[in-house]
Amino acid sequence: MQIEQVRRYVLSSLVCSVVLLHSLAMAALGATGADKGGARQGLFVISVLLGVLAIGAVRLINRRSLLTPWLAGALVIPLIAYYLLLWR
């Protein structure tokens, strides 16, 4: 394995773990604590945007096309957090 490929894997995993962790935190905060006028919806939108940003960054790091079904996966983290924390 070449060093360039290892560098891409490491950078991709760091981007995913950091950005998706923040996305999950925003979704959890919106589902539990933020109840002031529109804050829940705003945090949910920020969470979705962070998820899309993370997946887009990983696709760019690995020199792949940005248009992929994985972008729909950015909705999964906030929706799971909302379901588990708000409707359960």
URLIN-V742716 format. One record per pair of residues at least 12 apart in sequence whose ideal C-beta (glycine too) atoms are under 6 Angstrom apart, sorted by the first residue. I is the first residue (numbers start at 0). J is the second residue. Records with the same first field share a line. If there is no record, write none. Layout:
# URLIN-V742716
I->J  J
This chain:
# URLIN-V742716
7->60  61
10->60
11->57  60
14->56  57
15->53
18->49  53
19->53
21->49
22->46  49  50  76
23->76  80
25->42  45  46
26->46  77  80
27->80  84
28->42
29->42  43
30->80  81  84  85
31->84
43->77
46->77
47->77
50->73  76
51->70  73
54->69  70  73
